[in-house]
Amino acid sequence: MPRKKVIQKEVKKSFAKLISLIGWITGVLVALAVGFSMADGTLSVPWIQPIVPLAGWIVVVLTIVGAIMAIVDALR
């Protein structure tokens, strides 16, 4: 393969990783925002309002645990 094609492939791969990282960070931030809003009572869900704060804290904890697991996996 010519060197130019190899470099283009590497650039595409790096760009794909960057887009994936941006999407992952966005997902974590959105999950934390929704979880904290549910836990504080700012965000309500009809018909299940009594358990929304608990569900919010579950979302927050699982998001943090998932983010830590993903970082550890990426570092291995």
PQR file with spaces between the fields and no chain letter, atoms N, CA, C, O and H, PARSE charges and radii, in Angstrom:
ATOM       1  N    MET     1       0.835   -1.189    0.000 -0.4000 1.5000
ATOM       2  CA   MET     1       0.000    0.000    0.000 -0.0000 2.0000
ATOM       3  C    MET     1       0.876    1.248    0.000  0.5500 1.7000
ATOM       4  O    MET     1       1.864    1.316    0.731 -0.5500 1.4000
ATOM       5  N    PRO     2       0.524    2.210   -0.800 -0.5600 1.5000
ATOM       6  CA   PRO     2       1.289    3.457   -0.761  0.2800 2.0000
ATOM       7  C    PRO     2       1.160    4.136    0.603  0.5500 1.7000
ATOM       8  O    PRO     2       0.154    3.994    1.298 -0.5500 1.4000
ATOM       9  N    ARG     3       2.190    4.862    0.954 -0.4000 1.5000
ATOM      10  CA   ARG     3       2.242    5.519    2.270 -0.0000 2.0000
ATOM      11  C    ARG     3       1.070    6.483    2.468  0.5500 1.7000
ATOM      12  O    ARG     3       0.558    6.596    3.582 -0.5500 1.4000
ATOM      13  H    ARG     3       3.007    4.977    0.390  0.4000 1.0000
ATOM      14  N    LYS     4       0.637    7.172    1.425 -0.4000 1.5000
ATOM      15  CA   LYS     4      -0.452    8.142    1.531 -0.0000 2.0000
ATOM      16  C    LYS     4      -1.750    7.466    1.978  0.5500 1.7000
ATOM      17  O    LYS     4      -2.490    8.011    2.797 -0.5500 1.4000
ATOM      18  H    LYS     4       1.052    7.080    0.520  0.4000 1.0000
ATOM      19  N    LYS     5      -2.016    6.283    1.439 -0.4000 1.5000
ATOM      20  CA   LYS     5      -3.237    5.566    1.820 -0.0000 2.0000
ATOM      21  C    LYS     5      -3.171    5.092    3.272  0.5500 1.7000
ATOM      22  O    LYS     5      -4.180    5.104    3.978 -0.5500 1.4000
ATOM      23  H    LYS     5      -1.414    5.840    0.775  0.4000 1.0000
ATOM      24  N    VAL     6      -2.000    4.681    3.710 -0.4000 1.5000
ATOM      25  CA   VAL     6      -1.823    4.245    5.098 -0.0000 2.0000
ATOM      26  C    VAL     6      -2.093    5.407    6.043  0.5500 1.7000
ATOM      27  O    VAL     6      -2.766    5.242    7.061 -0.5500 1.4000
ATOM      28  H    VAL     6      -1.181    4.671    3.137  0.4000 1.0000
ATOM      29  N    ILE     7      -1.572    6.575    5.710 -0.4000 1.5000
ATOM      30  CA   ILE     7      -1.769    7.764    6.544 -0.0000 2.0000
ATOM      31  C    ILE     7      -3.247    8.153    6.560  0.5500 1.7000
ATOM      32  O    ILE     7      -3.785    8.498    7.612 -0.5500 1.4000
ATOM      33  H    ILE     7      -1.025    6.709    4.884  0.4000 1.0000
ATOM      34  N    GLN     8      -3.904    8.098    5.401 -0.4000 1.5000
ATOM      35  CA   GLN     8      -5.329    8.424    5.342 -0.0000 2.0000
ATOM      36  C    GLN     8      -6.140    7.472    6.201  0.5500 1.7000
ATOM      37  O    GLN     8      -7.081    7.891    6.874 -0.5500 1.4000
ATOM      38  H    GLN     8      -3.467    7.817    4.546  0.4000 1.0000
ATOM      39  N    LYS     9      -5.783    6.193    6.184 -0.4000 1.5000
ATOM      40  CA   LYS     9      -6.485    5.197    6.991 -0.0000 2.0000
ATOM      41  C    LYS     9      -6.321    5.501    8.485  0.5500 1.7000
ATOM      42  O    LYS     9      -7.276    5.408    9.257 -0.5500 1.4000
ATOM      43  H    LYS     9      -5.018    5.853    5.637  0.4000 1.0000
ATOM      44  N    GLU    10      -5.094    5.865    8.879 -0.4000 1.5000
ATOM      45  CA   GLU    10      -4.824    6.182   10.279 -0.0000 2.0000
ATOM      46  C    GLU    10      -5.575    7.436   10.713  0.5500 1.7000
ATOM      47  O    GLU    10      -6.065    7.506   11.840 -0.5500 1.4000
ATOM      48  H    GLU    10      -4.319    5.940    8.252  0.4000 1.0000
ATOM      49  N    VAL    11      -5.667    8.419    9.832 -0.4000 1.5000
ATOM      50  CA   VAL    11      -6.397    9.646   10.149 -0.0000 2.0000
ATOM      51  C    VAL    11      -7.881    9.341   10.318  0.5500 1.7000
ATOM      52  O    VAL    11      -8.515    9.854   11.240 -0.5500 1.4000
ATOM      53  H    VAL    11      -5.268    8.362    8.916  0.4000 1.0000
ATOM      54  N    LYS    12      -8.441    8.513    9.441 -0.4000 1.5000
ATOM      55  CA   LYS    12      -9.849    8.131    9.549 -0.0000 2.0000
ATOM      56  C    LYS    12     -10.103    7.375   10.853  0.5500 1.7000
ATOM      57  O    LYS    12     -11.114    7.593   11.520 -0.5500 1.4000
ATOM      58  H    LYS    12      -7.927    8.096    8.692  0.4000 1.0000
ATOM      59  N    LYS    13      -9.176    6.486   11.206 -0.4000 1.5000
ATOM      60  CA   LYS    13      -9.314    5.715   12.443 -0.0000 2.0000
ATOM      61  C    LYS    13      -9.261    6.638   13.667  0.5500 1.7000
ATOM      62  O    LYS    13     -10.053    6.491   14.598 -0.5500 1.4000
ATOM      63  H    LYS    13      -8.355    6.309   10.664  0.4000 1.0000
ATOM      64  N    SER    14      -8.329    7.580   13.655 -0.4000 1.5000
ATOM      65  CA   SER    14      -8.205    8.533   14.761 -0.0000 2.0000
ATOM      66  C    SER    14      -9.443    9.416   14.865  0.5500 1.7000
ATOM      67  O    SER    14      -9.918    9.704   15.964 -0.5500 1.4000
ATOM      68  H    SER    14      -7.685    7.699   12.899  0.4000 1.0000
ATOM      69  N    PHE    15      -9.964    9.845   13.714 -0.4000 1.5000
ATOM      70  CA   PHE    15     -11.172   10.672   13.701 -0.0000 2.0000
ATOM      71  C    PHE    15     -12.358    9.894   14.242  0.5500 1.7000
ATOM      72  O    PHE    15     -13.167   10.445   14.989 -0.5500 1.4000
ATOM      73  H    PHE    15      -9.578    9.611   12.822  0.4000 1.0000
ATOM      74  N    ALA    16     -12.474    8.635   13.880 -0.4000 1.5000
ATOM      75  CA   ALA    16     -13.566    7.795   14.374 -0.0000 2.0000
ATOM      76  C    ALA    16     -13.471    7.628   15.895  0.5500 1.7000
ATOM      77  O    ALA    16     -14.487    7.654   16.589 -0.5500 1.4000
ATOM      78  H    ALA    16     -11.817    8.188   13.273  0.4000 1.0000
ATOM      79  N    LYS    17     -12.258    7.459   16.404 -0.4000 1.5000
ATOM      80  CA   LYS    17     -12.073    7.339   17.856 -0.0000 2.0000
ATOM      81  C    LYS    17     -12.447    8.636   18.566  0.5500 1.7000
ATOM      82  O    LYS    17     -13.043    8.610   19.642 -0.5500 1.4000
ATOM      83  H    LYS    17     -11.433    7.438   15.840  0.4000 1.0000
ATOM      84  N    LEU    18     -12.097    9.763   17.963 -0.4000 1.5000
ATOM      85  CA   LEU    18     -12.428   11.062   18.551 -0.0000 2.0000
ATOM      86  C    LEU    18     -13.944   11.255   18.595  0.5500 1.7000
ATOM      87  O    LEU    18     -14.483   11.689   19.612 -0.5500 1.4000
ATOM      88  H    LEU    18     -11.613    9.784   17.089  0.4000 1.0000
ATOM      89  N    ILE    19     -14.623   10.939   17.513 -0.4000 1.5000
ATOM      90  CA   ILE    19     -16.081   11.059   17.476 -0.0000 2.0000
ATOM      91  C    ILE    19     -16.718   10.128   18.500  0.5500 1.7000
ATOM      92  O    ILE    19     -17.684   10.501   19.166 -0.5500 1.4000
ATOM      93  H    ILE    19     -14.185   10.586   16.686  0.4000 1.0000
ATOM      94  N    SER    20     -16.183    8.929   18.627 -0.4000 1.5000
ATOM      95  CA   SER    20     -16.692    7.974   19.614 -0.0000 2.0000
ATOM      96  C    SER    20     -16.510    8.508   21.033  0.5500 1.7000
ATOM      97  O    SER    20     -17.410    8.380   21.863 -0.5500 1.4000
ATOM      98  H    SER    20     -15.398    8.626   18.087  0.4000 1.0000
ATOM      99  N    LEU    21     -15.360    9.100   21.313 -0.4000 1.5000
ATOM     100  CA   LEU    21     -15.102    9.675   22.636 -0.0000 2.0000
ATOM     101  C    LEU    21     -16.049   10.833   22.931  0.5500 1.7000
ATOM     102  O    LEU    21     -16.575   10.945   24.039 -0.5500 1.4000
ATOM     103  H    LEU    21     -14.629    9.203   20.639  0.4000 1.0000
ATOM     104  N    ILE    22     -16.262   11.685   21.949 -0.4000 1.5000
ATOM     105  CA   ILE    22     -17.190   12.812   22.128 -0.0000 2.0000
ATOM     106  C    ILE    22     -18.600   12.308   22.416  0.5500 1.7000
ATOM     107  O    ILE    22     -19.285   12.830   23.295 -0.5500 1.4000
ATOM     108  H    ILE    22     -15.835   11.594   21.049  0.4000 1.0000
ATOM     109  N    GLY    23     -19.022   11.310   21.685 -0.4000 1.5000
ATOM     110  CA   GLY    23     -20.349   10.729   21.921 -0.0000 2.0000
ATOM     111  C    GLY    23     -20.456   10.101   23.302  0.5500 1.7000
ATOM     112  O    GLY    23     -21.484   10.235   23.966 -0.5500 1.4000
ATOM     113  H    GLY    23     -18.466   10.886   20.971  0.4000 1.0000
ATOM     114  N    TRP    24     -19.398    9.414   23.742 -0.4000 1.5000
ATOM     115  CA   TRP    24     -19.408    8.776   25.053 -0.0000 2.0000
ATOM     116  C    TRP    24     -19.479    9.828   26.165  0.5500 1.7000
ATOM     117  O    TRP    24     -20.263    9.685   27.104 -0.5500 1.4000
ATOM     118  H    TRP    24     -18.563    9.306   23.203  0.4000 1.0000
ATOM     119  N    ILE    25     -18.668   10.875   26.062 -0.4000 1.5000
ATOM     120  CA   ILE    25     -18.689   11.943   27.072 -0.0000 2.0000
ATOM     121  C    ILE    25     -20.053   12.620   27.112  0.5500 1.7000
ATOM     122  O    ILE    25     -20.575   12.911   28.189 -0.5500 1.4000
ATOM     123  H    ILE    25     -18.032   10.990   25.299  0.4000 1.0000
ATOM     124  N    THR    26     -20.630   12.870   25.939 -0.4000 1.5000
ATOM     125  CA   THR    26     -21.963   13.484   25.882 -0.0000 2.0000
ATOM     126  C    THR    26     -22.993   12.600   26.573  0.5500 1.7000
ATOM     127  O    THR    26     -23.833   13.095   27.323 -0.5500 1.4000
ATOM     128  H    THR    26     -20.206   12.633   25.064  0.4000 1.0000
ATOM     129  N    GLY    27     -22.934   11.314   26.328 -0.4000 1.5000
ATOM     130  CA   GLY    27     -23.867   10.383   26.966 -0.0000 2.0000
ATOM     131  C    GLY    27     -23.736   10.368   28.478  0.5500 1.7000
ATOM     132  O    GLY    27     -24.737   10.347   29.194 -0.5500 1.4000
ATOM     133  H    GLY    27     -22.251   10.911   25.719  0.4000 1.0000
ATOM     134  N    VAL    28     -22.507   10.380   28.961 -0.4000 1.5000
ATOM     135  CA   VAL    28     -22.282   10.391   30.415 -0.0000 2.0000
ATOM     136  C    VAL    28     -22.826   11.685   31.030  0.5500 1.7000
ATOM     137  O    VAL    28     -23.485   11.651   32.070 -0.5500 1.4000
ATOM     138  H    VAL    28     -21.694   10.398   28.379  0.4000 1.0000
ATOM     139  N    LEU    29     -22.552   12.810   30.394 -0.4000 1.5000
ATOM     140  CA   LEU    29     -23.038   14.093   30.922 -0.0000 2.0000
ATOM     141  C    LEU    29     -24.557   14.172   30.919  0.5500 1.7000
ATOM     142  O    LEU    29     -25.155   14.668   31.874 -0.5500 1.4000
ATOM     143  H    LEU    29     -22.017   12.838   29.549  0.4000 1.0000
ATOM     144  N    VAL    30     -25.178   13.691   29.863 -0.4000 1.5000
ATOM     145  CA   VAL    30     -26.642   13.703   29.798 -0.0000 2.0000
ATOM     146  C    VAL    30     -27.232   12.776   30.860  0.5500 1.7000
ATOM     147  O    VAL    30     -28.198   13.137   31.532 -0.5500 1.4000
ATOM     148  H    VAL    30     -24.693   13.288   29.088  0.4000 1.0000
ATOM     149  N    ALA    31     -26.659   11.597   31.011 -0.4000 1.5000
ATOM     150  CA   ALA    31     -27.158   10.669   32.029 -0.0000 2.0000
ATOM     151  C    ALA    31     -27.028   11.264   33.430  0.5500 1.7000
ATOM     152  O    ALA    31     -27.939   11.132   34.247 -0.5500 1.4000
ATOM     153  H    ALA    31     -25.874   11.304   30.465  0.4000 1.0000
ATOM     154  N    LEU    32     -25.899   11.917   33.710 -0.4000 1.5000
ATOM     155  CA   LEU    32     -25.732   12.541   35.023 -0.0000 2.0000
ATOM     156  C    LEU    32     -26.706   13.697   35.218  0.5500 1.7000
ATOM     157  O    LEU    32     -27.259   13.866   36.305 -0.5500 1.4000
ATOM     158  H    LEU    32     -25.159   12.024   33.046  0.4000 1.0000
ATOM     159  N    ALA    33     -26.920   14.493   34.175 -0.4000 1.5000
ATOM     160  CA   ALA    33     -27.866   15.612   34.287 -0.0000 2.0000
ATOM     161  C    ALA    33     -29.276   15.110   34.563  0.5500 1.7000
ATOM     162  O    ALA    33     -29.974   15.651   35.422 -0.5500 1.4000
ATOM     163  H    ALA    33     -26.471   14.357   33.292  0.4000 1.0000
ATOM     164  N    VAL    34     -29.693   14.089   33.844 -0.4000 1.5000
ATOM     165  CA   VAL    34     -31.033   13.529   34.045 -0.0000 2.0000
ATOM     166  C    VAL    34     -31.138   12.884   35.426  0.5500 1.7000
ATOM     167  O    VAL    34     -32.132   13.069   36.128 -0.5500 1.4000
ATOM     168  H    VAL    34     -29.126   13.650   33.147  0.4000 1.0000
ATOM     169  N    GLY    35     -30.116   12.130   35.810 -0.4000 1.5000
ATOM     170  CA   GLY    35     -30.141   11.472   37.120 -0.0000 2.0000
ATOM     171  C    GLY    35     -30.213   12.463   38.270  0.5500 1.7000
ATOM     172  O    GLY    35     -31.009   12.284   39.192 -0.5500 1.4000
ATOM     173  H    GLY    35     -29.309   11.979   35.240  0.4000 1.0000
ATOM     174  N    PHE    36     -29.393   13.503   38.227 -0.4000 1.5000
ATOM     175  CA   PHE    36     -29.429   14.508   39.293 -0.0000 2.0000
ATOM     176  C    PHE    36     -30.737   15.291   39.278  0.5500 1.7000
ATOM     177  O    PHE    36     -31.245   15.662   40.337 -0.5500 1.4000
ATOM     178  H    PHE    36     -28.746   13.648   37.479  0.4000 1.0000
ATOM     179  N    SER    37     -31.288   15.545   38.098 -0.4000 1.5000
ATOM     180  CA   SER    37     -32.579   16.241   38.024 -0.0000 2.0000
ATOM     181  C    SER    37     -33.694   15.392   38.621  0.5500 1.7000
ATOM     182  O    SER    37     -34.579   15.911   39.300 -0.5500 1.4000
ATOM     183  H    SER    37     -30.875   15.243   37.238  0.4000 1.0000
ATOM     184  N    MET    38     -33.649   14.108   38.371 -0.4000 1.5000
ATOM     185  CA   MET    38     -34.648   13.211   38.962 -0.0000 2.0000
ATOM     186  C    MET    38     -34.480   13.139   40.481  0.5500 1.7000
ATOM     187  O    MET    38     -35.460   13.157   41.225 -0.5500 1.4000
ATOM     188  H    MET    38     -32.930   13.687   37.818  0.4000 1.0000
ATOM     189  N    ALA    39     -33.231   13.058   40.928 -0.4000 1.5000
ATOM     190  CA   ALA    39     -32.977   12.946   42.368 -0.0000 2.0000
ATOM     191  C    ALA    39     -33.388   14.213   43.112  0.5500 1.7000
ATOM     192  O    ALA    39     -33.863   14.137   44.245 -0.5500 1.4000
ATOM     193  H    ALA    39     -32.434   13.043   40.324  0.4000 1.0000
ATOM     194  N    ASP    40     -33.210   15.382   42.484 -0.4000 1.5000
ATOM     195  CA   ASP    40     -33.575   16.653   43.113 -0.0000 2.0000
ATOM     196  C    ASP    40     -35.060   16.963   43.012  0.5500 1.7000
ATOM     197  O    ASP    40     -35.566   17.834   43.719 -0.5500 1.4000
ATOM     198  H    ASP    40     -32.824   15.443   41.564  0.4000 1.0000
ATOM     199  N    GLY    41     -35.750   16.263   42.148 -0.4000 1.5000
ATOM     200  CA   GLY    41     -37.176   16.514   41.972 -0.0000 2.0000
ATOM     201  C    GLY    41     -37.486   17.524   40.884  0.5500 1.7000
ATOM     202  O    GLY    41     -38.649   17.872   40.679 -0.5500 1.4000
ATOM     203  H    GLY    41     -35.340   15.555   41.574  0.4000 1.0000
ATOM     204  N    THR    42     -36.461   18.003   40.177 -0.4000 1.5000
ATOM     205  CA   THR    42     -36.674   18.955   39.089 -0.0000 2.0000
ATOM     206  C    THR    42     -37.363   18.283   37.913  0.5500 1.7000
ATOM     207  O    THR    42     -38.224   18.878   37.265 -0.5500 1.4000
ATOM     208  H    THR    42     -35.516   17.720   40.344  0.4000 1.0000
ATOM     209  N    LEU    43     -36.983   17.052   37.644 -0.4000 1.5000
ATOM     210  CA   LEU    43     -37.558   16.288   36.544 -0.0000 2.0000
ATOM     211  C    LEU    43     -38.547   15.292   37.118  0.5500 1.7000
ATOM     212  O    LEU    43     -38.205   14.504   38.000 -0.5500 1.4000
ATOM     213  H    LEU    43     -36.284   16.569   38.171  0.4000 1.0000
ATOM     214  N    SER    44     -39.755   15.326   36.626 -0.4000 1.5000
ATOM     215  CA   SER    44     -40.758   14.403   37.148 -0.0000 2.0000
ATOM     216  C    SER    44     -41.218   13.445   36.058  0.5500 1.7000
ATOM     217  O    SER    44     -41.162   13.749   34.867 -0.5500 1.4000
ATOM     218  H    SER    44     -40.033   15.966   35.910  0.4000 1.0000
ATOM     219  N    VAL    45     -41.670   12.293   36.498 -0.4000 1.5000
ATOM     220  CA   VAL    45     -42.200   11.288   35.590 -0.0000 2.0000
ATOM     221  C    VAL    45     -43.609   10.956   36.069  0.5500 1.7000
ATOM     222  O    VAL    45     -43.781   10.490   37.195 -0.5500 1.4000
ATOM     223  H    VAL    45     -41.716   12.046   37.466  0.4000 1.0000
ATOM     224  N    PRO    46     -44.613   11.188   35.239 -0.5600 1.5000
ATOM     225  CA   PRO    46     -45.990   10.919   35.663  0.2800 2.0000
ATOM     226  C    PRO    46     -46.180    9.454   36.075  0.5500 1.7000
ATOM     227  O    PRO    46     -45.521    8.555   35.552 -0.5500 1.4000
ATOM     228  N    TRP    47     -47.065    9.247   36.993 -0.4000 1.5000
ATOM     229  CA   TRP    47     -47.499    7.936   37.492 -0.0000 2.0000
ATOM     230  C    TRP    47     -46.500    7.235   38.399  0.5500 1.7000
ATOM     231  O    TRP    47     -46.893    6.324   39.127 -0.5500 1.4000
ATOM     232  H    TRP    47     -47.600    9.978   37.418  0.4000 1.0000
ATOM     233  N    ILE    48     -45.245    7.610   38.389 -0.4000 1.5000
ATOM     234  CA   ILE    48     -44.269    6.957   39.279 -0.0000 2.0000
ATOM     235  C    ILE    48     -43.495    7.977   40.101  0.5500 1.7000
ATOM     236  O    ILE    48     -42.359    7.721   40.500 -0.5500 1.4000
ATOM     237  H    ILE    48     -44.926    8.350   37.797  0.4000 1.0000
ATOM     238  N    GLN    49     -44.101    9.128   40.354 -0.4000 1.5000
ATOM     239  CA   GLN    49     -43.404   10.219   41.033 -0.0000 2.0000
ATOM     240  C    GLN    49     -42.802    9.819   42.384  0.5500 1.7000
ATOM     241  O    GLN    49     -41.727   10.317   42.718 -0.5500 1.4000
ATOM     242  H    GLN    49     -45.024    9.336   40.030  0.4000 1.0000
ATOM     243  N    PRO    50     -43.428    8.956   43.171 -0.5600 1.5000
ATOM     244  CA   PRO    50     -42.816    8.621   44.473  0.2800 2.0000
ATOM     245  C    PRO    50     -41.451    7.938   44.368  0.5500 1.7000
ATOM     246  O    PRO    50     -40.635    8.068   45.280 -0.5500 1.4000
ATOM     247  N    ILE    51     -41.186    7.221   43.289 -0.4000 1.5000
ATOM     248  CA   ILE    51     -39.906    6.513   43.188 -0.0000 2.0000
ATOM     249  C    ILE    51     -38.896    7.222   42.288  0.5500 1.7000
ATOM     250  O    ILE    51     -37.787    6.726   42.095 -0.5500 1.4000
ATOM     251  H    ILE    51     -41.849    7.115   42.548  0.4000 1.0000
ATOM     252  N    VAL    52     -39.267    8.368   41.741 -0.4000 1.5000
ATOM     253  CA   VAL    52     -38.365    9.080   40.819 -0.0000 2.0000
ATOM     254  C    VAL    52     -37.051    9.482   41.490  0.5500 1.7000
ATOM     255  O    VAL    52     -36.000    9.300   40.875 -0.5500 1.4000
ATOM     256  H    VAL    52     -40.169    8.772   41.899  0.4000 1.0000
ATOM     257  N    PRO    53     -37.045   10.019   42.715 -0.5600 1.5000
ATOM     258  CA   PRO    53     -35.747   10.357   43.330  0.2800 2.0000
ATOM     259  C    PRO    53     -34.819    9.143   43.486  0.5500 1.7000
ATOM     260  O    PRO    53     -33.615    9.241   43.246 -0.5500 1.4000
ATOM     261  N    LEU    54     -35.380    8.019   43.882 -0.4000 1.5000
ATOM     262  CA   LEU    54     -34.576    6.796   44.007 -0.0000 2.0000
ATOM     263  C    LEU    54     -34.044    6.367   42.639  0.5500 1.7000
ATOM     264  O    LEU    54     -32.876    6.004   42.506 -0.5500 1.4000
ATOM     265  H    LEU    54     -36.357    7.939   44.076  0.4000 1.0000
ATOM     266  N    ALA    55     -34.898    6.413   41.642 -0.4000 1.5000
ATOM     267  CA   ALA    55     -34.465    6.062   40.283 -0.0000 2.0000
ATOM     268  C    ALA    55     -33.368    7.011   39.802  0.5500 1.7000
ATOM     269  O    ALA    55     -32.436    6.590   39.115 -0.5500 1.4000
ATOM     270  H    ALA    55     -35.847    6.708   41.751  0.4000 1.0000
ATOM     271  N    GLY    56     -33.479    8.286   40.161 -0.4000 1.5000
ATOM     272  CA   GLY    56     -32.450    9.256   39.794 -0.0000 2.0000
ATOM     273  C    GLY    56     -31.099    8.900   40.384  0.5500 1.7000
ATOM     274  O    GLY    56     -30.079    8.966   39.697 -0.5500 1.4000
ATOM     275  H    GLY    56     -34.235    8.627   40.719  0.4000 1.0000
ATOM     276  N    TRP    57     -31.089    8.523   41.658 -0.4000 1.5000
ATOM     277  CA   TRP    57     -29.820    8.149   42.283 -0.0000 2.0000
ATOM     278  C    TRP    57     -29.269    6.859   41.689  0.5500 1.7000
ATOM     279  O    TRP    57     -28.054    6.695   41.580 -0.5500 1.4000
ATOM     280  H    TRP    57     -31.917    8.470   42.216  0.4000 1.0000
ATOM     281  N    ILE    58     -30.146    5.952   41.310 -0.4000 1.5000
ATOM     282  CA   ILE    58     -29.685    4.725   40.646 -0.0000 2.0000
ATOM     283  C    ILE    58     -29.017    5.072   39.316  0.5500 1.7000
ATOM     284  O    ILE    58     -27.973    4.512   38.981 -0.5500 1.4000
ATOM     285  H    ILE    58     -31.133    6.085   41.399  0.4000 1.0000
ATOM     286  N    VAL    59     -29.610    5.987   38.563 -0.4000 1.5000
ATOM     287  CA   VAL    59     -29.016    6.424   37.289 -0.0000 2.0000
ATOM     288  C    VAL    59     -27.648    7.052   37.523  0.5500 1.7000
ATOM     289  O    VAL    59     -26.700    6.759   36.795 -0.5500 1.4000
ATOM     290  H    VAL    59     -30.458    6.442   38.835  0.4000 1.0000
ATOM     291  N    VAL    60     -27.539    7.905   38.521 -0.4000 1.5000
ATOM     292  CA   VAL    60     -26.264    8.579   38.811 -0.0000 2.0000
ATOM     293  C    VAL    60     -25.191    7.559   39.183  0.5500 1.7000
ATOM     294  O    VAL    60     -24.088    7.588   38.636 -0.5500 1.4000
ATOM     295  H    VAL    60     -28.309    8.143   39.112  0.4000 1.0000
ATOM     296  N    VAL    61     -25.507    6.672   40.098 -0.4000 1.5000
ATOM     297  CA   VAL    61     -24.522    5.688   40.569 -0.0000 2.0000
ATOM     298  C    VAL    61     -24.095    4.760   39.429  0.5500 1.7000
ATOM     299  O    VAL    61     -22.904    4.510   39.243 -0.5500 1.4000
ATOM     300  H    VAL    61     -26.403    6.648   40.543  0.4000 1.0000
ATOM     301  N    LEU    62     -25.058    4.258   38.676 -0.4000 1.5000
ATOM     302  CA   LEU    62     -24.711    3.343   37.581 -0.0000 2.0000
ATOM     303  C    LEU    62     -23.932    4.053   36.467  0.5500 1.7000
ATOM     304  O    LEU    62     -23.078    3.443   35.824 -0.5500 1.4000
ATOM     305  H    LEU    62     -26.025    4.461   38.827  0.4000 1.0000
ATOM     306  N    THR    63     -24.218    5.314   36.244 -0.4000 1.5000
ATOM     307  CA   THR    63     -23.449    6.071   35.237 -0.0000 2.0000
ATOM     308  C    THR    63     -22.005    6.236   35.680  0.5500 1.7000
ATOM     309  O    THR    63     -21.087    6.061   34.879 -0.5500 1.4000
ATOM     310  H    THR    63     -24.912    5.809   36.767  0.4000 1.0000
ATOM     311  N    ILE    64     -21.797    6.568   36.937 -0.4000 1.5000
ATOM     312  CA   ILE    64     -20.431    6.726   37.448 -0.0000 2.0000
ATOM     313  C    ILE    64     -19.690    5.393   37.423  0.5500 1.7000
ATOM     314  O    ILE    64     -18.532    5.337   37.009 -0.5500 1.4000
ATOM     315  H    ILE    64     -22.543    6.709   37.588  0.4000 1.0000
ATOM     316  N    VAL    65     -20.341    4.331   37.857 -0.4000 1.5000
ATOM     317  CA   VAL    65     -19.707    3.007   37.836 -0.0000 2.0000
ATOM     318  C    VAL    65     -19.370    2.601   36.401  0.5500 1.7000
ATOM     319  O    VAL    65     -18.278    2.101   36.135 -0.5500 1.4000
ATOM     320  H    VAL    65     -21.281    4.377   38.193  0.4000 1.0000
ATOM     321  N    GLY    66     -20.303    2.816   35.486 -0.4000 1.5000
ATOM     322  CA   GLY    66     -20.054    2.482   34.086 -0.0000 2.0000
ATOM     323  C    GLY    66     -18.924    3.285   33.481  0.5500 1.7000
ATOM     324  O    GLY    66     -18.126    2.754   32.709 -0.5500 1.4000
ATOM     325  H    GLY    66     -21.190    3.222   35.702  0.4000 1.0000
ATOM     326  N    ALA    67     -18.847    4.561   33.824 -0.4000 1.5000
ATOM     327  CA   ALA    67     -17.763    5.403   33.311 -0.0000 2.0000
ATOM     328  C    ALA    67     -16.414    4.940   33.847  0.5500 1.7000
ATOM     329  O    ALA    67     -15.433    4.887   33.105 -0.5500 1.4000
ATOM     330  H    ALA    67     -19.495    4.992   34.451  0.4000 1.0000
ATOM     331  N    ILE    68     -16.363    4.607   35.123 -0.4000 1.5000
ATOM     332  CA   ILE    68     -15.110    4.111   35.709 -0.0000 2.0000
ATOM     333  C    ILE    68     -14.700    2.796   35.053  0.5500 1.7000
ATOM     334  O    ILE    68     -13.527    2.600   34.735 -0.5500 1.4000
ATOM     335  H    ILE    68     -17.160    4.650   35.726  0.4000 1.0000
ATOM     336  N    MET    69     -15.658    1.899   34.850 -0.4000 1.5000
ATOM     337  CA   MET    69     -15.355    0.616   34.208 -0.0000 2.0000
ATOM     338  C    MET    69     -14.860    0.825   32.774  0.5500 1.7000
ATOM     339  O    MET    69     -13.940    0.133   32.336 -0.5500 1.4000
ATOM     340  H    MET    69     -16.610    2.058   35.108  0.4000 1.0000
ATOM     341  N    ALA    70     -15.446    1.752   32.051 -0.4000 1.5000
ATOM     342  CA   ALA    70     -15.024    2.007   30.669 -0.0000 2.0000
ATOM     343  C    ALA    70     -13.607    2.589   30.633  0.5500 1.7000
ATOM     344  O    ALA    70     -12.814    2.242   29.758 -0.5500 1.4000
ATOM     345  H    ALA    70     -16.193    2.314   32.407  0.4000 1.0000
ATOM     346  N    ILE    71     -13.294    3.464   31.574 -0.4000 1.5000
ATOM     347  CA   ILE    71     -11.949    4.050   31.627 -0.0000 2.0000
ATOM     348  C    ILE    71     -10.919    2.987   31.970  0.5500 1.7000
ATOM     349  O    ILE    71      -9.855    2.930   31.354 -0.5500 1.4000
ATOM     350  H    ILE    71     -13.938    3.746   32.285  0.4000 1.0000
ATOM     351  N    VAL    72     -11.231    2.142   32.951 -0.4000 1.5000
ATOM     352  CA   VAL    72     -10.310    1.067   33.334 -0.0000 2.0000
ATOM     353  C    VAL    72     -10.100    0.122   32.161  0.5500 1.7000
ATOM     354  O    VAL    72      -8.975   -0.305   31.902 -0.5500 1.4000
ATOM     355  H    VAL    72     -12.096    2.189   33.451  0.4000 1.0000
ATOM     356  N    ASP    73     -11.174   -0.209   31.451 -0.4000 1.5000
ATOM     357  CA   ASP    73     -11.064   -1.102   30.299 -0.0000 2.0000
ATOM     358  C    ASP    73     -10.222   -0.483   29.197  0.5500 1.7000
ATOM     359  O    ASP    73      -9.451   -1.186   28.543 -0.5500 1.4000
ATOM     360  H    ASP    73     -12.088    0.138   31.662  0.4000 1.0000
ATOM     361  N    ALA    74     -10.356    0.819   28.981 -0.4000 1.5000
ATOM     362  CA   ALA    74      -9.588    1.490   27.940 -0.0000 2.0000
ATOM     363  C    ALA    74      -8.105    1.579   28.294  0.5500 1.7000
ATOM     364  O    ALA    74      -7.257    1.614   27.402 -0.5500 1.4000
ATOM     365  H    ALA    74     -10.982    1.390   29.512  0.4000 1.0000
ATOM     366  N    LEU    75      -7.792    1.613   29.574 -0.4000 1.5000
ATOM     367  CA   LEU    75      -6.396    1.717   30.007 -0.0000 2.0000
ATOM     368  C    LEU    75      -5.661    0.370   30.008  0.5500 1.7000
ATOM     369  O    LEU    75      -4.433    0.321   30.069 -0.5500 1.4000
ATOM     370  H    LEU    75      -8.481    1.584   30.298  0.4000 1.0000
ATOM     371  N    ARG    76      -6.431   -0.713   29.939 -0.4000 1.5000
ATOM     372  CA   ARG    76      -5.792   -2.037   29.932 -0.0000 2.0000
ATOM     373  C    ARG    76      -5.223   -2.377   28.608  0.5500 1.7000
ATOM     374  O    ARG    76      -4.653   -3.455   28.440 -0.5500 1.4000
ATOM     375  H    ARG    76      -7.429   -0.673   29.890  0.4000 1.0000
